[in-house]
């Protein structure tokens, strides 16, 4: 599937007849092509930027549809010719052999919440870029802040009372005003998204998961909600398999009696991986229940509180994880 075209390959499992067509991305056009094939028909397409609209449309039409995990597709080592027609035929053959590993299709509510969380993540990236542009403009003129942490109220006051008057001319000050305005604009956008996420997290189908996750240090409402909507059904994983899903399992090249492990895979869901790495930094400090953590404990059930307390101690002490 591409943004402006779809290459379809229909393989008759009884006669072996192959039909290939170039279709438009319109769901009606795709459904018409499928219904004109021998029935019952099953469909597969690769997970990608096209999203999950087609699988929902076909499922509602009573057609079995699978979204294939691209990284799990089997391919002969000698197959070096990659074209859209070959890829479509390859997918059809794998589906006939039932050798397709499907991805989990999120619900519309989960996907909408995911979009909101990722929009907030983009806003944080934009804010970091805007702050960098402003600070580097000052650095080019030898103006550096030494009064503690940047981007606090004290730092904001310093920008206007100390940094701005030291700029050499009007043109540079206009550049400063534009960069500072960008910081304020993106900060306001991020804060609006934060408030909306906090509101949804307090009363949604993800609230129970967010409350339980909050028993771990470093997982506030925003992080917990992000993990909840990105992972979705947590029962799909065990303590061992979730590491592979988020790309935090080590690479390994072992044969015979030799075993060699490398860095983490860095595959899978990068949004979850980033959140978990940020959370891990919170466990470097000695474990003590802060007021914020105690408030999150009070919202969780007793079993989650006990599990969270055990996990916080284990993570700080770098003890092995259990399943």
C-alpha positions in Angstrom: 0.0 0.0 0.0 1.2 3.5 -0.9 -0.3 6.9 -0.3 -1.7 7.1 -3.9 -1.8 3.5 -5.1 -2.3 -0.1 -4.0 -0.8 -3.1 -5.8 -3.1 -6.1 -5.3 -2.3 -9.8 -5.9 -5.1 -12.3 -5.6 -4.0 -16.0 -5.5 -6.7 -18.7 -5.9 -5.8 -21.5 -3.5 -7.5 -24.1 -5.6 -6.5 -23.4 -9.1 -3.3 -21.4 -8.5 -4.6 -18.6 -10.7 -2.9 -15.2 -10.0 -4.7 -11.9 -10.6 -2.8 -8.6 -10.1 -4.2 -5.1 -10.3 -3.2 -1.5 -9.6 -5.9 0.0 -7.5 -6.6 3.4 -5.9 -6.3 3.8 -2.1 -10.1 4.2 -2.0 -11.6 1.5 0.3 -14.6 1.0 -2.0 -12.3 0.3 -4.9 -10.3 -2.2 -2.9 -13.4 -3.9 -1.5 -14.9 -4.3 -5.0 -11.7 -6.0 -6.2 -11.8 -8.4 -3.3 -15.5 -9.3 -3.7 -14.9 -10.2 -7.4 -12.4 -12.9 -6.4 -13.4 -16.5 -5.4 -14.9 -16.5 -2.0 -14.3 -16.7 0.9 -11.4 -14.3 0.6 -8.8 -13.3 3.1 -6.6 -10.2 2.9 -3.2 -9.2 4.2 -1.2 -5.9 3.9 1.9 -4.6 5.6 1.7 -2.4 8.6 2.8 1.1 7.7 1.8 4.7 7.4 -1.5 3.8 5.8 -2.7 2.9 9.3 -5.6 0.7 10.2 -8.5 2.2 8.4 -8.6 -0.5 5.7 -8.6 -3.4 8.1 -11.5 -1.9 10.0 -13.4 -1.3 6.8 -12.9 -4.8 5.5 -13.7 -6.4 8.9 -17.0 -4.4 9.0 -17.7 -5.8 5.5 -17.2 -9.3 6.8 -13.9 -9.9 5.1 -11.0 -11.4 7.1 -8.1 -9.0 7.0 -4.6 -9.3 8.6 -2.1 -6.5 9.1 1.3 -8.1 8.8 4.2 -7.2 11.1 6.8 -6.1 8.5 9.8 -7.2 10.7 8.4 -10.7 11.1 7.9 -11.5 7.4 9.8 -14.6 6.2 11.9 -14.0 3.1 14.3 -16.4 1.2 17.9 -15.3 1.6 18.4 -15.3 -2.2 15.4 -13.0 -2.9 17.0 -9.7 -3.9 14.4 -8.4 -6.3 11.9 -6.1 -4.5 9.1 -4.7 -6.5 5.5 -3.9 -5.6 4.2 -6.8 -7.6 6.6 -9.3 -6.1 5.8 -8.0 -2.6 2.1 -8.4 -3.1 2.5 -12.0 -4.4 4.9 -12.8 -1.5 2.3 -11.6 1.0 -0.4 -13.6 -0.7 1.7 -16.8 -0.5 2.5 -16.3 3.1 -1.1 -15.7 4.0 -2.1 -18.9 2.2 0.5 -20.8 4.3 -0.7 -19.0 7.5 2.8 -17.7 8.0 1.9 -14.1 8.7 2.5 -12.6 12.1 -0.2 -10.0 12.7 0.1 -6.8 14.5 -2.3 -5.8 17.2 -5.0 -3.5 15.7 -5.9 -0.7 18.2 -9.4 0.4 18.8 -10.5 3.8 17.5 -10.5 5.1 21.1 -6.9 3.8 21.6 -5.7 5.2 18.3 -7.2 8.6 19.0 -5.5 8.7 22.4 -2.3 7.6 20.8 -2.5 10.4 18.3 -2.9 12.9 21.2 0.1 11.4 23.1 2.3 11.5 20.0 1.2 15.1 19.2 2.3 16.0 22.8 5.6 14.3 22.1 6.1 16.3 18.9 5.4 19.5 20.9 8.1 18.6 23.4 10.5 18.1 20.5 9.5 21.4 19.0 10.0 23.1 22.4 13.5 21.7 22.7 14.4 22.9 19.3 13.0 26.4 20.0 14.9 26.6 23.2 18.1 25.5 21.5 17.7 28.2 18.8 17.3 30.9 21.4 20.2 29.7 23.6 22.5 29.3 20.7 21.7 32.8 19.4 22.8 34.1 22.8 25.9 31.9 22.8 27.1 33.3 19.5 27.3 36.6 21.2 29.0 35.3 24.3 25.9 35.5 26.6 25.6 32.4 28.8 23.4 31.8 31.8 25.2 30.7 35.0 22.4 31.2 37.6 21.3 27.5 37.9 18.8 25.5 35.8 17.7 27.0 32.6 14.1 27.7 31.6 12.9 28.5 35.1 11.2 31.7 36.3 14.6 33.1 37.3 16.1 32.2 33.9 13.2 33.9 32.1 13.8 37.1 34.1 17.5 36.9 33.2 16.6 36.7 29.5 15.0 40.2 29.6 16.9 42.0 32.2 20.5 40.8 31.4 20.7 38.9 28.1 18.5 41.1 25.8 20.2 44.5 26.7 23.6 42.9 25.8 22.7 42.1 22.3 24.6 44.3 19.9 22.0 45.8 17.5 18.3 46.0 16.6 18.5 43.2 14.0 19.8 40.7 16.6 17.2 41.8 19.1 14.5 41.2 16.5 15.9 37.6 16.1 15.8 37.2 19.9 12.2 38.4 20.0 11.2 35.9 17.3 13.0 33.0 19.0 11.6 33.9 22.4 8.1 34.1 21.0 8.5 30.6 19.4 9.4 29.3 22.9 6.3 30.8 24.5 4.0 29.6 21.7 5.2 26.0 21.8 5.2 26.0 25.6 1.5 27.0 25.6 0.7 24.3 23.1 2.4 21.7 25.1 0.6 22.8 28.3 -2.8 22.7 26.6 -2.0 19.1 25.5 -0.8 18.2 29.0 -4.1 19.5 30.5 -6.2 17.5 27.9 -4.2 14.3 28.6 -4.6 14.7 32.4 -8.3 15.2 31.9 -8.7 12.0 29.7 -6.5 10.0 32.0 -8.7 10.7 35.0 -11.8 9.2 33.4 -11.3 6.7 30.5 -10.8 3.1 29.8 -7.1 3.6 30.5 -7.5 5.0 34.0 -7.1 1.7 35.9 -3.8 1.0 34.0 -2.5 4.5 34.6 -3.2 4.2 38.3 -1.4 0.9 38.6 1.6 2.1 36.6 1.8 5.2 38.8 3.1 3.0 41.7 6.5 2.9 39.9 8.8 5.8 40.3 9.1 8.1 37.3 5.6 7.2 36.0 3.3 10.1 36.5 0.0 10.6 34.7 1.5 11.7 31.4 4.0 8.8 31.2 1.5 6.3 32.5 -1.1 7.3 29.9 1.4 7.2 27.2 2.5 3.7 28.1 -1.2 2.6 28.4 -2.3 3.8 25.0 0.9 2.7 23.2 0.9 -0.9 24.5 -2.9 -1.4 24.7 -3.5 -5.0 25.7 -0.8 -5.8 28.3 -1.8 -9.5 28.4 -0.1 -10.0 25.0 3.3 -9.9 26.7 5.3 -11.5 29.5 8.2 -10.1 31.4 10.5 -11.5 28.7 8.6 -10.8 25.5 7.8 -7.1 26.1 11.5 -6.3 26.0 11.6 -7.5 22.3 8.4 -5.5 21.5 10.0 -2.2 22.6 13.5 -3.0 21.3 15.2 -3.2 24.8 16.2 -6.8 24.5 20.0 -7.4 23.7 21.1 -8.5 20.3 22.8 -11.9 20.3 25.1 -13.8 18.0 25.6 -17.2 19.5 26.6 -20.5 17.9 27.8 -23.8 19.5 29.5 -23.1 22.8 30.1 -19.4 22.1 27.6 -16.7 23.2 28.0 -13.1 22.3 25.5 -10.4 23.3 25.5 -6.8 22.0 23.5 -3.6 22.6 19.7 -3.4 22.6 17.9 -4.0 19.4 16.3 -0.5 19.2 13.4 -2.0 17.1 9.7 -2.0 17.8 7.8 0.8 19.4 10.2 3.7 19.8 7.6 5.8 21.7 7.4 3.2 24.5 11.2 2.7 24.5 11.8 6.4 25.0 9.3 6.6 27.9 10.8 3.5 29.7 14.4 4.9 29.4 13.3 8.2 30.9 11.6 6.2 33.7 14.7 4.2 34.4 16.7 7.3 35.2 14.4 8.0 38.2 15.6 4.7 39.9 19.2 5.9 40.3 18.3 7.8 43.5 17.6 6.1 46.8 14.1 4.9 47.0 11.9 7.1 49.2 8.2 7.8 48.8 7.7 11.4 47.8 4.4 13.2 48.3 3.6 12.8 44.6 4.4 9.1 44.6 2.3 8.5 47.8 -0.6 10.3 46.1 -0.3 7.9 43.2 -0.1 4.9 45.6 -3.4 6.1 47.2 -5.2 5.8 43.8 -4.0 2.3 43.1 -5.4 -1.0 44.5 -3.5 -2.8 47.3 -2.0 -5.5 45.0 -0.6 -2.8 42.7 0.8 -0.9 45.6 2.6 -4.0 46.9 3.9 -4.8 43.5 5.0 -1.3 42.8 6.9 -1.0 46.1 8.7 -4.3 45.4 9.5 -3.1 41.9 10.9 0.2 43.0 13.3 -1.5 45.5 14.4 -4.0 42.9 15.0 -1.5 40.2 17.1 0.7 42.5 19.1 -2.2 43.6 19.6 -3.5 39.9 18.2 -6.9 40.8 17.1 -9.1 37.9 13.5 -8.8 36.7 11.1 -11.7 37.3 8.3 -12.8 34.9 
